Amino acid sequence: MSEKDPESLFILSLDSPHSTLVTTGGKGHNLSVLSQNGSFPVPNGFCVTVAAYRDFVASGGLREEIEGDLSLLNGKGDDDVEGGDKDINVEEISSQIRSAFQKRTLSQSLQSQIATALLNHFPNNNENNNTFLAVRSSATCEDMPDASFAGQHDTYLNVSPDPDNVCRHIIDCFSSLFTPRAIIYRKTNSINHLDAGMAVVVQAMVQSRCSGVLFTANPVNGRRNETVLEVIPGLGEALVSGLTEPDRYIVKRGEEIRIKDQRIGKKAKAIQSVEGGGVQEVVDTTGEGTPVLTEDQVKDLVVLGQQVSALFENTPQDIEFAISKEGITYLVQSRPITTLFPLPNVPPEPLQVFISFNAVQGISAPIFPAGQDALNGPNGLLGGLLRYLSWGRWGNGPLFQRVAGRLYANTTGIIRNSFGRSIYMKFMPLAEPGILAGLEEEIHEPGLEIADGLNLKLILRLMSIGIVVLPRYILNMMFPDRARKRIYTFFDEVVANVEKEAENVTGLAGVIEFKQKTLTGLFPKVLMNFLPCAAPAMHSMLLLMRLSEKLPDAKDQVLTITRGLPHNVTTEMDLKLWKVAKAIQSDDTSHNHFRSVEATMLAKEYLTKRLPGKAQTAIEEFMHEYGMRGLYEIDFGRPRWREEPTPLMQTLKTYIDIDEGNAPDEIFAAGEVAAEMSIRNLGMNLGKPWLISFLARRVRALAGVRELPKFTIIRVMGIIRAKLLDEGEKLANMGLIGEATDLFLLYDDELNALAKGDLKNCKALIAQRKEEMTKENSRKRIPRVIASDGFAFFGGVVRKANVKDGDLCGEPVSPGVYEGRIRVVHDPSKTKLSPGEILCCHGTDPSWTPLFLSAGALVMEVGGAMTHGSVVAREYGIPAIVGLECVTEKLTTGQLVRVDGSSGIVEVLEDAEIKQDGNGVYV
């Protein structure tokens, strides 16, 4: 074998410069990096390379056997998969593959090389003095920056150095590439099973006095300035397998190293080496209550961890260590911590805190670059608003940090201001109570103390806004119907003016300039006309809550006043879509077509005007009014219904299955009746019928305008987006980009450079952005609050003390109790919600609300009392709960649950049943 082709070598020393992820796998390569440095105590040893594994698999038909067994998976990725005439369990497939490995032996050539390597690396081995070995799996797709595969492959400890014995253990390590967990993990992460490879690390066994793991960043809360250390007596296997309770330390690193928290474990069990080879579990209670390490040893390990992290370009590391009976510390593994959320692009100090814009908007997906610029910075929607409110003091730079494709607003200045913190913490539960829980956990950190309060500039600005708003507030309180009509007319005029200006805009640079100018000035105009109109409704609602607070079920009674709320553009849209469904139901050809054709095909037929005539006409009329809306519509880069109508077709397929007894318009009308009854009952119960009626009429007359500002913004964005798509079509025809929508993957400065012909490698940049968006779309958990020190809060509403085990607890936002089956929906374009099912999702925006007309209840991970989903749920009279941490993972489609929208409790009554329906199978 040639030295010029290191990837063909079967044996490499641990300190070999030829070690790469491809040649020695993740674990082997990381140990090699440590060994090559020369400063770190790594046990001596060598690697049997990936090339040796591939040679082994290629011989004797083993690869073909593996392919045959894996084919039984039939594309499934769960624990149980279907194959042939019977259910094939992943454990069975794994067992078959591993058995095929164990029936084979290594080639004579490889056995000879292993024997030579053992002799070279452990020359003192003899009958009286054996160095026992650790034989560890090292897969090519483990211990990588974005995939750890931790604990999925086999390790063998205290292995006798006899060459035949070592070879058997190497085969076992090879076969552990196909453990059940590894098969499922690769399937979930779209990694080809046969592309993956396995190396094996063979190194001297450390006969440990104690062992442990050290995280150079806190894996629980994300803080990069905290080290977490767990240690036990004996071998580390007892720790990673969960056999015993370790000593645990959280150490704060700064100007000095300080133990922030420590918990001394019972350590009642340990795993120890057995003389002659192998390990055994022992019971030992003598260490209970006694620390394994001294404080100095803990601090020394923390320093060592930082040195290792620095070697790996300051990437936080998960390190396994062993301290020998002679007191020498050895590193036996180091891998990146892959679960940490990325840091905001600011220095760690002074400490800064950011809240998730995505969580407030109910968006789990990343936001397109063009969508980020439409919101962020001096030329964005919110930048213009901030400049207006602060008299130009703020909003001249980025308002948000871009982190993992999401937007995070810097709230440090607000929470360090006594007035700002008071207002923020009071009203945040209305927007996103989970954010409040995260802020409450973080604001006690050093550096986030109150620094100032109301200042003269802020007082003067608030007064200037009040002078404008207050007289109009009084007038609108007295004449609410006139106020509502005036604001609708004004917003229609705003949109009409934008449409007129757009007619004269040409060229890509012209569209970008038009976008920036329009969006920057839009929000102040919208806000200053919205506040005087919405404030009377909000104030009236608060007064009703205050007046009725001593009544039983006071909150539910007051919220019932908002049932069947008129003048809401979102509910009006949903009811008009129901009219479209009724038109389809009334035409046999259209009805049968919608029942028999998939939503994706219906969408294509609509765009090419090939739907049955009555359906085509009804949908076109709806699109003329609402076609600019779409999924996650506040993201300017997302397609609108008129471009991608699949979600709408999916909803219509649900609507046409609704029977007359559950007709949404009838339910909405019943809500209006319930609201009137609640107003009368509250008036009688409180003995103030005139006052209650006065306040309730203001709520019903004006609360519906709450959706109008966003609707107006989306209408304006729709006009600008259409202009940008026109320019995109021209560029695509010229071959400068692949398709028109590629423009939304570029930031404004890049679009301007493209317009001038200065953007180099445009197609390559767009391809890279697409890849990044795809990767970020797969990110399952998005923190609500992050900080510059790495802190990340993923949690929801704080759990109440009286909640039973197994029940879920969140924030109640729409009263009522409903029992039904869960339907987990990640994308409304891909999942059909059957009438009466409980909609379970990460979050919603207005484009989701048509589903509410057929849902029995709503449970969401994010949202607050005043977010779109909650408001519309109350208007439709369906129970709703928000702030349920990981609810789309904890609940599964088909589970029978009880949703109590008054207490915030979701009670699981029955696990998912097997039920075939038109949309798939409950599992």
N, C-alpha and C positions, 0 to 999 in steps of 0.2 A: 504493500500500500504506500502510495506516494505522500510525502510530506506536503506536496503542493496541493493536495486535495484533502484538507482536514475533515471535510464532511463525510469522507469514506472511512475514516479511522473508527475502529471498534472500541478502543480503549484510550482514554485521555486522563492524565493526572489532574487532580483537582486544581492545581495551579497552572494548568496549561493555557497559553494565550489563544489556543484554537477553540476554547469553549465559547459557545454562543447558545442562544435559546434553541436554535435549530439542531445543534450537535448534542447538547447535554441537558436540554429541558430547563424548565424554570428554576427548580430547586438547585439542580446541579450548576447552572450558570451563575446564580446568585452566590453560591458557596465558592465558586471559582473566582468571582470578582473579589470576594473577601480574602481568599487565599493569595491571589496575585498581589494584593496590596502589601502583604507582609506584616501589617501592623495588628492584625486581628487573630485571635486564637481559634483557629479552625482545626478540628481533628484531621489528621493525615488520612489520605485516601485517594481513590480514583473513580472515574465514571465509565460505566459500560454505555456506549453512546446510542443515540437514536438510530444511527446507521446499523448497529448490531441488531436492534429491535426489528427494523424493517427487513433485514436479511433473514431473520428468524421467521417472521410472518410470511415472507415470500416463498419459503421452502415447504415442501410436503403438502401443498394444497391448503395450508392454514388460512390464507387470505380468503380463499373461496368459501371455506366453512364459515368464517366470520360474516362475510357478505350475505350468505344464505340465512344465517340466524338473524341478522339485523333486518333483513327484508320482511321478517314477520311483524316488525313494528308497524308497518302499514301507514307510516307518516304520523303516528301518534307520539305524544311526548309525555303521557301521564304514567302513573304507576302500573295501570292495567291497560293493555292495548289489545285490539282485536286482530286476529290473524286466522285465516282459513275458516275452519268450521268450529273453532273453539276460541275462547279467550286465552291469549298468551300473556303471561305475566313477565314484566321486565326482569324480575329476579330469576325466572326460569331461563330467559335468553342469556342473561349474564352467566348463569351457572353452566349452560351449554358451551359458551365461548371459552370460559376459564378452564373447563374440563378438557377442551381441545388443546389448549396450551400445555396443560400438565401431562398430556399423553406424549409430548414431544421432548426431545433433548436438544441442548445447544450443539452446534456443529463442533467437530473435533478441533477445528482451527480456533474457534472462539474460546472453547474450554482451555486450550493451551495458553492463549493470551491472558485469560483470567488467572490461571495458575501462576504465570510469570509476573503479572501485576501484583498478586498477593505476596510473592516472594520479594519483589523489589520494594514494595511499600511497607511490608512488615517482616523485615529480615530476621528478627529475633525470635519469631515463632518457632517453638519446638515442643516436644512432649511435656516439658516442665514449665514452659513459659509461653502461654498463648495470649495474643492480643485478640480479644473477641471483637466482633464487628457489628456495626449498624448498617443494614441494607435498606436503602430508601428509594422509593419510586420518584421519578422526576419527569413529569409529562411536559410536552412542548406547549400545552395550553394551560399550564398552571403557573401560579406565582407571577402572572403578568400584570402590567399596570391597570388593566381593566377587567381581569378575570382571574380569580384566585384558585378555584377548584380545591379549596382547603379541605383536607380530611377525606378526599374522595378516592385516594389511591393508597396502597399498602406500604407499611414500614415494618421491618423485622429487626428486633433488638437482641443484643447479646448472642449473635450468631457465631457458631463455631467456625474457625477460619479454614476448615477442611475444604479444598477446592470443589469437590462434588457437592457438598452441602451448600456452599455459596452459590454454585450454579443453579441448584434447585430453587433457592430463594430469589435469584434473579428472574427466573421464569415466572415465579409467582408475582413478582413486581410487574413484569411485562403484562401479565394477564389482568392486573388490577386496573389497566386502562379501561376495562370493561366491567367495572363494578356497576350495580344498578344506579347509584347516585351519579356516577360519571356519565353514563349513557344519557340519563335524563337531563343532566346539566348541559351537555353538548347539544342535545336536541333543542332545549330551551333557548340556547344562545346561538343557534344556527351554525354550529361547528361540525364539519363533516367528520364522521367517526374514523374513517380510514385515513384522512389527512392528518389526524392527531398522531403523535408519536410518543414513545416512552424511552427514557434513559434510566439508568439505575446508579445511584451513588453508593459506593462501598467505602466506608471509612471506619477508623478506630472507634470502638465503643467507649464512651465516657462512663465510667462506673461512678454514678452521681451520688454525692451527698444530698444534693437538692437540685431541682430543675424548675424552669418556669418559662413564661412568655412575657414579653415586654413590647408594648405598643408606644411608639414615639409620638403619637397623637392620640387623643382620647377617642376611641372608636364609638362611644355612646353619644357624646355631645359634640364631637367634631373638633374640639379645641386643640389647636396645633401647639400650644404652649403647656400642655399637660401630658405627662407620661403615665401610662397605666401599667402596673406590674403585678403579676400573679405568680406565686411560688409555692412549691410543695416539697416535702422530703422525697428522696428516691428519684425514680425515673419520671420523665415528663408525660409518659403515656397516661398516667393516672389523672393528670390535669386535662389533657385534650379529650379524653374519653368521658370526663365528668364524673369520675369515680369518687373523687374526694373534694372537700371544700378547702380552697387554698387561702393563704394570706394574700390580701389584696391591698395595693397602695395606689393612690392617685397623687402624683407629685407635680407641683407647679414649678415651672421653670421661668426664671426671670433674671434679675440681678443676682439672686441667690436661688438655690434649689431648696424647695420647702415641701415637706410632706403635708399635703392638703387634707388627705383623709386616709385612714388605714382601718382595715378589718382583719383581725387575726382569725383564720379559719380553724375548724376542728381537726382537719387533717387526720381523720381516724383510719383511713386506709392508704396504702402506698403500693407501688409496684417496684420490685427489686430484682436485680439480676440473680440467676441461679448458677451456682458453680457447675461448670461443665456445659453451659449454654442454656438459653431460654430465660424466661422471666416468670415471676409468680406474684400474686396478689397477697399482701399481708395486712393484718389488722394491728394498728399501733396507736394507742390513745395517749402515749406519753407526751406527744407534742401538742396536745390540745391546750390552747391558751398561751403557748410559747412561740414567739416569732422565729421563723426559720432564719431570717437575715437580721443583721444589725442595721441601724439607721445609716451608718457609713456605707455598708455594702449596698443598700438600696440606692443611695446617691451615686455610688460608683457605677452601678448598672445603668442609671439614667444617663450619666455622662457617656458611657460606652454606646448606649443606644443612639445618642446624638451624633457620635462619630460615625456610626454605621449609616445613619440617615444622610449625613453629609457626603459620604462616599457614593451614595445613590442619588446624587444631585438634589439633596434635601427632600426627597420623596419620603413621606412618613412610612415607617417600616413596622411590620409585625415580626418580631425576632424571637426565636426559641434559643434558650441557653441552658447550659448544664454546668454546675460547679462540682468538680471532682472531690473525692475524699481528701485529696491533698490541698484543696482550697483554690485550685486553678479554675478560672471561668473560661468555658469554651462556647463558641457560637455554633449551633448545629443547623440553623436555618434563618433566613431573612427573606421576607417577601413584602411587596407593597401592600398597604392597606387599601383595598379597592372599594370600600363602602363609604369613604368620605366624600361629602359634597364639595365641589370645587370652591375655591376661595374667591371673594370679590377682588377686583383689581385695585386694591388700596393697601397702604402699609398696615401691618398688624397693630401698630400703635401710632397715634392715640386710638383707643377702641371706638369703632363705629358700628352701628346697628342698622340692618336693612330688613324691610318687610316685603313679602311676595306680592307683586302686582297680579301675577297669575292666579294666586289663591283667591284674592278679592274678586277677580273676574270669573272664577270657576274654570280656568284653563289649565289642564295638566300638561299639554303639549308645549314644545318650544315655540317662540314667536319668530316669524320670518324677519330677516334683516330689515326689509322695507317696512314691516310692521313696527319694528323697534324704533326706527327713525321717525315714523309717523307720530309716535307718542313721546319720544325722548328728546332731550337736548333743546337748544334755543329755537330750533325750527320745527319742533314737534307740538302736538296738541296740548300736552300738559306743561311744557316749557313756557308757552305763551301765557297760559293761565297763571303760572307761578310769577312770571314777570309782572303781570297786571296786578296781582294781589299784593306784591311786595314793592310796588313802585320801582320796578327794575332792579331791585337789590339781588334777587335770586332768579334762577331760571335761565341764566346766561351760559350755563355749562350743562353737562349731562345730569338729568334729574335721577336717572336710574343707573344701576350697575347691571351689565349684561353678564349673567352667570349661568352656565349650562343652557344657553339659549333662552333663558327666562329673564324677566325684568324684576329687579329688587330696588325699592325706593329707600334712599338714605333718610332715616328718621332720627338720626343722632341729635341734631339741633333741636328738634321738637321735644324729645323726651328729656333733654337736659335743661329745658325751659319750664319753670314751674307752671305757667299758664298753659303752655302747649301740652305738657304731660297730663295735666288734669283733664283737658278737653279730649285728648287722644284716648286715654284709658277709659273715659266714660262712654265714648261713642264707638270705639272699635268693636265691641260685641255686636253692634248692629250690622257691621260690615263683615267681620270674620272673627268669631270668638276664639278660634284656635290661635290666631295671631296674638290676641291679648294674653293667652296662657304663655306663649313663648316670650313675650316682652316682660311679663311678670317674673319669669325665671332669669332673665338676663340683666334687667336694669339695676340689680344690686351689685353688679360687678364694678370693681374699681375703674374709674374713668368715665362712668355714666352718672355721676352725682349731678344734682341740680346745680347749674352754673349761673343762670340768670332768670329773670321773670319778664313781666310786661315792661317794655321800654317805650319811650316817647314816640318813636317812629311807628311802632306797632299799634299803639293806642290811636294815633292820628289816622292810620290807615283803616283801622276798624271803624272809627267814627265816620270817615269819609264814605265807607261802604254802607254803614248804617243810615247815613243821611239820605242815600239814594233808595235803600231798600225799605226803610221803615214806613214812609208815607204810602208807598205802594202796597206794603203788607196790610196796613189798616184798611185801605180802599178795597183790597181783594178779600179781606175778611168780611167786609160788609156786602160786597157784591161778587160772590164767587163765580157764578155762571158767566158773568161778563168778563171776569179775569181769565177764565179758562178759554173762552172763545178768542180773546185777544192774543194769548200766548200761542195758540194753534196757528192763528193767522200770521203772527210774526215769524214763527219758525218756518212756515211754508214760504214766506217771502225770502228768508235767508237762503233756503235751498234753491228757490227760483233764481236768485241773483247769482249763485254759484254756477248754476246751469248756463246762464247767459254769458258769464265771463268765460266759461270753459269753451264756448263755441269759437273763440278767437285764439285759443292756445294751440300752438303747433310745435313740433320737435320735442325730442326727449328732454333737452335742457329746459325748454319752456314749460313742460309738464311738471318737472321737479320744482322749478321756481314757483309755479302756480300752486302746487301741493303745499309747499312750505308756507307761502304767504297765506293761503286759505286756512290751513289748520292752525297756524299760530294765532290768528285773530278770531278763530271760531269759538273756542271755549269761553273766553271772557264774555262774549256777546250772549252765548247760551246761558251761562251761569247767572249773569246779572238780571236776566229776564225770568229765569226759572226760580230763583230764590224767593222773590216776593210772592210768587204764585204757590209754591210748594209749602212755604213756611206756615201759612194758616192751617193747612191740613195737618202738618206734623205737630204744630202747637196744640191744635184741637185734640189730636189723638193722645198726646201726653196729658192733657187736662182730663180727658175721659179716664185714662189709667189712674190718675191721682184721685179723682172723685170716687172711683169704684173700688179702690184698693182693699177696702174692708169687706167687700162682698165675697162670698164663696165663688170660686172659679172666675174671679174678676177679669183676669187676663184673657181667658177664652171668650167671655161675653163681649169684651171690647173688640177683640180681633174679629169676631163674627160680623161686626159692622162693616168690615171690608169684604165680606162675601159678595160675589156678583158685582164687583166694583165697576162702574161705568167709566167711559172716557180714557181707557188705558189702551194705548196703541198695540201693545203686545197681545192682550186678550182679544182685542178686536181682530187682529191678524189670525189668531188661532181659530176664532169662530168663523171667519171668512174661509179658512182652509176647510173647516167642517162643511161649509156650504158647497165647496168644490167636491168633497167626498159624497155629499148627497146628490149632486148632479151626476156623478159617476154611478152611484147606486141606482139612480132612476133610469139609466140607459143600460139595457141588458148587454149590449156589445162591449161597452166600456167596463161594466162591472165584471163580466166574465174575463175580460182581458187582464184587468188588474189583479184578479184572484189567481190567475194562472202564470203570469210572467214575473220574473224576478225584478227587484227594484232597479238594479243596474241597467237592465235592458230597457225598462220603462223610461229611465232617464235618457238613454241614447235615442229612443224613439221620440221623446218630447223634443230634444234638441234638433232632430231632423224632421220634425213635424209629421211623424208617422203614427202617432197615437190615434185611437178612434176619435172621430170628429168632436163629439160632445166633451170628452175628457180633455182633448187638446185645447179647445176653446176656453173651458173653465180654468184650466191651469194657466193659460196665457194671460187671462184677465187678472188672476191672482199675482202672477209674476210682474205684471206691469206696475203693480202697487208695492210689492214686497220682494221682488227679485234681487234687490241689492243686499238682502240679508243672507246670513249663512252661518255655518258652524264656527264658533270662536270668532265672531265677526269683528270684534274690536281690533283683531290682528289684521291690519291692512293687506297683508300678504296672503290671507286665506281666500280660497275661491268662494264665490257667492252662489246662491241657489240658481241664478240664471245661467251660471257657467257649469255648475255641478249640482244637478237637482236630485241626486240619488237619495239624500236624507229626506227630502220632501216626499219622494215616491214611497219610501219605506213607511213614512207616517201615514200617507194616504192608504196604503195597504192595511194598516192597522185600523184606520177610521172606517173603512168599508165593512169591517167585521163587527162594528158596534151596532147593537140592536136599538130599536126605537125607545125601549125602556131606559136606556142609558145614554140617550142623545145628549151631547155636550151642551147644546143650546138650551135644552130643557133643564139640565142640571144647573147651568148658569142662572137661568131664570129663577129656579128654586132657591139659589143662593141669595138673590135679591130679596126674595120674600123672607128668608131667614134673617137677613140684615135688618129689615124693617121691624120684624118681631123683636130682635135684640134691642133696637133703639127704644121701642115702646116699653119693653120689660125693664131696661136700665132706668128709664125715666121714672117709672112707677116705683121701682125698688129704692131709688135714691130720693124720691119725693121732689124731683126737680125736672119734670118732663120738658119744660120749655128750654132750659139750659142744655139738657142732654140732646134734645132735638136740634138746637142751634149748632152745637159743636159737631154732632154726627153728620149734619147736612154739609158742613164745610169739608169734613173728611171725604164724603162720597162725591162731592162736587169737584174737589181739587186733588185728592190723593192719586188719582189716575194719571196725572201729568208727570208722575215720578219717572215713567219710562220714556217721556218725550225727548229729553236732551240726548240720550244715547241713540234713539231712533233718528233724530236729526243728524247727529254726527255720522251715523252709518249711511244715511242717504247721501251726505256730502262725500264721504269716502267712496261710495259707489260711483259717483260722477268722476272723481279723480282716477279711480282704479280703471274705469272704462277707457279713459284717455291714455293711461299708461299701457294698457293692453293693446291699444291701437298702435302705439309706437313699438311695442314688443313684436307685433306681427310683422312690421316693416323690417326690424332688425333680424328676425328669424328668416325672412325671405332673402335677406342679404347674406345669410350664413354666419352672422356675427354671434348669434346665440342659437340654442337648439329649438326653443319654443318661447312663445310670448311670455308665459308665466315665469320664465327664468329671471326676468328683471326683478322679481320680488325677493330673490336670493342675494341681492346686492344692496349695499348701503347707499345713501344719497351721494356721498362723495365719489363712490365708485360709479354710480350712474352718470354723474356729471363727467367723470373721466371717460366713460364709454361714449358719451355724446361727443366729446372732443377727439375721440380716437386714441386716447392715451392709456386706456386700460389694457394692460398686457395680459396674455393668457386668460382671457375672459372665460372661455369655456371650461378650462381647467379649474378656475376659481369656483365657478358655478357647480361643477361636479363635486368639488370638495365640500361645498356648503350643503349639497344634497345628502352627501354621506354623513355629515355632522348632524343634520336634521333627523335622518333615519336613526342614527345612534341615540340621539337625545330623546326621540320618541319612545324608545324602549326603556328609558329610565322610569322605574316604578314609583319611587318615593321622592317627593319634592318638598323641601322644608318651607315652612311658613315664615320663619324668621332665621336670618343668618347674621353673623358678625365678622369683623375683620380678623378676629383671632381664630376663626374656623368654627365657632359655635353654630350649630344648626338644630333648629327645633322642628321636628316632624309631627309632633303630637297633635291631638285634637283638644276637645273640651275636657277639662279635668274631671275625672270619674267621681261620681257621687258616692257617698258612704253606704247608702242603702240599696245599691244595685246588686242583684244576685249574680253569682258566677255564671258565665255563659251569656248573660245579657249584655247588650251594648248601650252605652250612654252618650248622648249628645245634647245639643241645644234645641229645645222645642221651638219651632217657628210658625207652625200652623196647627191649630187644635184639632182634636178628634182621635178616634181609635179605629184602626182597620186591621183585619186579618187577611192575609193573602200570600201568594207565592212571589218570591224574589225573582226579578230579572236584572242581572248585572249588565249594564250597558257602558261600554267604553267609547263606542262610536255609533251614533244613531243612524248612520248610513249603512251599517253592517248588521244591525240587530233589530228585529221586529219586536215591539212591545205589544203583547196581546192584551185586550181589554181586561181591566181588573188586576193586572199584575202590579207589583210594587217596583217602581223605578229606583234602582240602586246604581249610583254613579259617583264619579269624583266630584263633579260640579257641573253647573249648567249656565248657559247664557240664554238670551231670548230665543235663539234658534232651536233650543231644546223644548221650549214650552208647549209646542203643539202636542208633544207626547203626554203632557199633563192631562189632556182631555180624556185620555183612555186609561190613565194610571189610577190605581187605587190609593196609593200613598207614595211619598218621596223620601228617600234617605240619601244623604250626600256626605262626602268627606269634608268639603269646604263650603263656605257660605255663612251668611248671617241673617238676622231678622229682616234687614232691608235690602238684601240682594235679590236679583231678578227671580230666581227659583222660589224663594220664600214668599215674596209678594204675590206672585201668580198662583202659587199653591193655596194661599189663603183666599184669594179671589175665587178659585174653583172649589174651595171647601174640602181639599184633600189634606190629610195629616202629613206633616213634614218635619223632619229632624235633620239638622246639619251638625258639622263638627265631629263626625264619627270617624275616628282615626282608622285608616286602612280598611274602610268598610267594604270596598270592592274585593278585598282579599279575605276578610273574615266571613262574609256572607257569600253564598253560592247560588247560582240560578236554580230555582226549583224548591228552595227551602221555604217552609211555611213559617211565617213570623207574624207577630202582633206589633204594630207600630202605634205607639202612644204619643201623639203630637202635642199633648199637654204636659207630660212628664219628661219627654225626651228619651224614653226607654224603648229599645227594640228587643223583644223577647222571642227567642227561637223556639218554636213549638214542635217542629218536626224537620228532620233532615230532608235533603232533596230526594224526591221520588223519581223513579225512572218513568218518563212520560214522553212519548213521541208526539210532537205537534208539527205544525207547518213550518216552524222555524228551526227545528233541530231536536235534540234530545236533552232533557234534564239529566244531569249526572251528579 
